[in-house]
Structures are given as C-alpha cells and as structure tokens.
Amino acid sequence: MRDFIQEDCGRYLRRAVKKGESFSMVLFDPPTFARSKSGSFSVKTDYSRYLGMIEPLGCQLVLSVINTHSVSEDEYFHFTQRNGKMNFFMHESEDFPSESEHYLKVGLWSVR
C-alpha cells in the first residue's frame, strides 16, 4: 500500500510519530524554501532536522532529494550521514548538463 500525503511535512511527521504510525519507506523531497502561516522551511537549515523526524516512523529506507545549487554534495552527505547509511547516490543525468556543481542530489539510505 502507498500513501501520497500533501501537508506541511513537519506537522504531519509530528502527528504520525505521536500516533505510532510506521512506514517501510519514505520519499523526502521538500522545496528548497517555503513559507507558510506557521513558519518557514529552508533546505539549508531544516533538512537534517526533518530527516531526523522520520527515524521514529520505523521505516527502513528513505529516498531523500535536494534540488538546488545552494546545497553542495558535501552538505547533502553531511545531512544524511547523521541519520543513516547511504546505499545509493546520484544526480541529474547528462541530458541536463550543469555549468557549476550538480543541482540534483538523490540518495537512498538505510535508517539506523
């Protein structure tokens, strides 16, 4: 079974943990920056914290995505290494060449 949830990620994760929900896999692909009535999200400052919020859901795998030049590969690995073991990593295909550092970072990692 799969669920597609459209909601503020932080609010949903807090509620899911409180309810004791669990998932076998989570896809985490937040916007680079978002503002709402309840606050804001910045991939540079909040990404790692939100990944940490996924851990109590009992999932074994997380597919995490960052799609911006403002976060380097080193930063991406730093975010994810705190919360698990990287199994697979890739960035945009050669069909979408980048003049500077890769903008797309996608990793599949095992939660500790």
Contact map, one row per residue, 1 for C-alpha under 8 A:
1110000000000000000000000000000000000000000000000000000000000000000000000000000000000000000000000000000000000000
1111000000000000000000000000000000000000000000000000000000000000000000000000000000000000000000000000000000000000
1111100000000000000000000000000000000000000000000000000000000000000000000000000000000000000000000000000000000000
0111110000000000000000000000000000000000000000000000000000000000000000000000000000000000000000000000000000000000
0011111000000000000000000000000000000000000000000000000000000000000000000000000000000000000000000000000000000000
0001111100000000000000000000000000000000000000000000000000000000000000000000000000000000000000000000000000000000
0000111110110000000000000000000000000000000000000000000000000000000000000000000000000000000000000000000000000000
0000011111110000000000000000000000000000000000000000000000000000000000000000000000000000000000000000000000000000
0000001111111000000000000000000000000000000000000000000000000000000000000000000000000000000000000000000000000000
0000000111111100000000000000000000000000000000000100000000000000000000000000000000000000000000000000000000000000
0000001111111110000000000000000000000000000000000000000000000000000000000000000000000000000000000000000000000000
0000001111111111000000000000000000000000000000000000000000000000000000000000000000000000000000000000000000000000
0000000011111111100000000000000000000000000000000000110000000000000000000000000000000000000000000000000000000000
0000000001111111110000000000000000000000000000000000100000000000000000000000000000000000000000000000000000000000
0000000000111111111000000000000000000000000000000000000000000000000000000000000000000000000000000000000000000000
0000000000011111111111000000000000000000000000000000000010000000000000000000000000000000000000000000000000000000
0000000000001111111110000000000000000000000000000000000110000000000000000000000000000000000000000000000000000000
0000000000000111111110000000000000000000000000000000000000000000000000000000000000000000000000000000000000000000
0000000000000011111110000000000000000000000000000000000000000000000000000000000000000000000000000000000000000000
0000000000000001111111000000000000000000000000000000000010000000000000000000000000000000000000000000000000000000
0000000000000001111111100000000000000000000000000000000010000000000000000000000000000000000000000000000000000000
0000000000000001000111110000000000000000000000000000000111100000000000000000000000000000000000000000000000000000
0000000000000000000011111100000000000000000000000000000011100000000000000000000000000000000000000000000000000000
0000000000000000000001111100000000000000000000000000000001111000000000000000000000000000000000000000000000000000
0000000000000000000000111110000000000000000000000000000000111110000000000000000000000000000000000000000000000000
0000000000000000000000111111000000000000000000000000010000101110000000000000000000000000000000000000000000000000
0000000000000000000000001111100000000000000000000000000000000111000000000000000000000000000000000000000000000000
0000000000000000000000000111110000000000000000000010000000000111100000000000000000000000000000000000000000000000
0000000000000000000000000011111000000000000000000000000000000001110000000000000000000000000000000000000000000000
0000000000000000000000000001111100000000001000000000000000000000110000000000000000000000000000000000000000000000
0000000000000000000000000000111111000000011000000000000000000000001000000000000000000000000000000000000000000000
0000000000000000000000000000011111000000111100000000000000000000011100000000000000000000000000000000000000000000
0000000000000000000000000000001111100001111000000000000000000000000000000000000000000000000000000000000000000000
0000000000000000000000000000001111110001110000000000000000000000000000000000000000000000000000000000000000000000
0000000000000000000000000000000011111011100000000000000000000000000000000000000000000000000000000000000000000000
0000000000000000000000000000000001111111000000000000000000000000000000000000000000000000000000000000000000000000
0000000000000000000000000000000000111110000000000000000000000000000000000000000000000000000000000000000000000000
0000000000000000000000000000000000011111000000000000000000000000000000000000000000000000000000000000000000000000
0000000000000000000000000000000000111111100000000000000000000000000000000000000000000000000000000000000000000000
0000000000000000000000000000000011110111110000000000000000000000000000000000000000000000000000000000000000000000
0000000000000000000000000000000111100011111011000000000000000000000000000000000000000000000000000000000000000000
0000000000000000000000000000001111000001111111100000000000000000000000000000000000000000000000000000000000000000
0000000000000000000000000000011110000000111111100000000000000000010000100000000000000000000000000000000000000000
0000000000000000000000000000000100000000011111100000000000000000000001100000000000000000000000000000000000000000
0000000000000000000000000000000000000000111111110000000000000000000000000000000000000000000000000000000000000000
0000000000000000000000000000000000000000111111111100000000000000000000000000000000000000000000000000000000000000
0000000000000000000000000000000000000000011111111110000000000000000000000000001000000000000000000000000000000000
0000000000000000000000000000000000000000000011111111000000000000000000000000001101000000000000000000000000000000
0000000000000000000000000000000000000000000001111111100000000000000000000000000000000000000000000000000000000000
0000000001000000000000000000000000000000000001111111110000000000000000000000000000000000000000000000000000000000
0000000000000000000000000001000000000000000000111111111000000000000000000000000100100000000000000000000000000000
0000000000000000000000000000000000000000000000011111111000000000000000000000000000100000000000000000000000000000
0000000000001100000000000000000000000000000000001111111100000000000000000000000000000000000000000000000000000000
0000000000001000000000000100000000000000000000000111111110100000000000000000000000000000000000000000000000000000
0000000000000000000000000000000000000000000000000011111111100000000000000000000000100000000000000000000000000011
0000000000000000100001000000000000000000000000000000111111100000000000000000000000000000000000000000000000000000
0000000000000001100111100000000000000000000000000000011111100000000000000000000000000000000000000000000000000000
0000000000000000000001110000000000000000000000000000001111110000000000000000000000000000000000000000000000000000
0000000000000000000001111100000000000000000000000000011111111100000000000000000000000000000000000000000000000010
0000000000000000000000011000000000000000000000000000000001111100000000000000000000000000000000000000000000000111
0000000000000000000000011100000000000000000000000000000000111110000000000000000000000000000000000000000000011110
0000000000000000000000001111000000000000000000000000000000111111000000000000000000000000000000000000000000111110
0000000000000000000000001111000000000000000000000000000000001111100000000000000000000000000000000000000001111000
0000000000000000000000000011100000000000000000000000000000000111110000000000000000000000000000000000000001111000
0000000000000000000000000001110000000000000000000000000000000011111000000000000000000000000000000000000111100000
0000000000000000000000000000110100000000001000000000000000000001111100100001000000000000000000000000001111000000
0000000000000000000000000000001100000000000000000000000000000000111110000000000000000000000000000000001110000000
0000000000000000000000000000000100000000000000000000000000000000011111100000000000000000000000000000001100000000
0000000000000000000000000000000000000000000000000000000000000000001111110000000000000000000000000000111100000000
0000000000000000000000000000000000000000000100000000000000000000000111110000000000000000000000000000001000000000
0000000000000000000000000000000000000000001100000000000000000000010111111011000000000000000000000000001000000000
0000000000000000000000000000000000000000000000000000000000000000000011111111000000000000000000000000111000000000
0000000000000000000000000000000000000000000000000000000000000000000000111111100000000000000000000000010010000000
0000000000000000000000000000000000000000000000000000000000000000000000011111110000000000000000000000000000000000
0000000000000000000000000000000000000000000000000000000000000000000000111111111000000000000000000000000000000000
0000000000000000000000000000000000000000000000000000000000000000010000111111111100000000000000000000000010000000
0000000000000000000000000000000000000000000000000000000000000000000000001111111110000000000000000000000000000000
0000000000000000000000000000000000000000000000000000000000000000000000000111111111000000000000000000000000000000
0000000000000000000000000000000000000000000000110000000000000000000000000011111111100000000000000000000000000000
0000000000000000000000000000000000000000000000010010000000000000000000000001111111111100000000000000000000001000
0000000000000000000000000000000000000000000000000000000000000000000000000000111111111100000000000000000000000000
0000000000000000000000000000000000000000000000010000000000000000000000000000011111110000000000000000000000000000
0000000000000000000000000000000000000000000000000011001000000000000000000000001111111000000000000000000000000011
0000000000000000000000000000000000000000000000000000000000000000000000000000000111111100000000000000000000001111
0000000000000000000000000000000000000000000000000000000000000000000000000000000110111110000000000000000000001111
0000000000000000000000000000000000000000000000000000000000000000000000000000000110011111100000000000000000111100
0000000000000000000000000000000000000000000000000000000000000000000000000000000000001111100000000000000000111100
0000000000000000000000000000000000000000000000000000000000000000000000000000000000000111110000000000000000111000
0000000000000000000000000000000000000000000000000000000000000000000000000000000000000111111000000000000011110000
0000000000000000000000000000000000000000000000000000000000000000000000000000000000000001111100000000000111100000
0000000000000000000000000000000000000000000000000000000000000000000000000000000000000000111110000000011111000000
0000000000000000000000000000000000000000000000000000000000000000000000000000000000000000011111111000011110000000
0000000000000000000000000000000000000000000000000000000000000000000000000000000000000000001111111000000000000000
0000000000000000000000000000000000000000000000000000000000000000000000000000000000000000000111111000000000000000
0000000000000000000000000000000000000000000000000000000000000000000000000000000000000000000111111000000000000000
0000000000000000000000000000000000000000000000000000000000000000000000000000000000000000000111111100000000000000
0000000000000000000000000000000000000000000000000000000000000000000000000000000000000000000111111110000000000000
0000000000000000000000000000000000000000000000000000000000000000000000000000000000000000000000011111111000000000
0000000000000000000000000000000000000000000000000000000000000000000000000000000000000000000000001111100000000000
0000000000000000000000000000000000000000000000000000000000000000000000000000000000000000000000000111110000000000
0000000000000000000000000000000000000000000000000000000000000000000010010000000000000000000000000111111000000000
0000000000000000000000000000000000000000000000000000000000000000000010011000000000000000001100000101111110000000
0000000000000000000000000000000000000000000000000000000000000000011111110000000000000000001100000100111110000000
0000000000000000000000000000000000000000000000000000000000000000111110000000000000000000011100000000011111000000
0000000000000000000000000000000000000000000000000000000000000000111000001001000000000000111100000000011111100000
0000000000000000000000000000000000000000000000000000000000000011110000000000000000000000111000000000000111110000
0000000000000000000000000000000000000000000000000000000000000111100000000000000000000111110000000000000011111000
0000000000000000000000000000000000000000000000000000000000001111000000000000000000000111100000000000000001111100
0000000000000000000000000000000000000000000000000000000000001111000000000000000100011111000000000000000000111110
0000000000000000000000000000000000000000000000000000000000011100000000000000000000011110000000000000000000011111
0000000000000000000000000000000000000000000000000000001000111100000000000000000000111000000000000000000000001111
0000000000000000000000000000000000000000000000000000001000010000000000000000000000111000000000000000000000000111
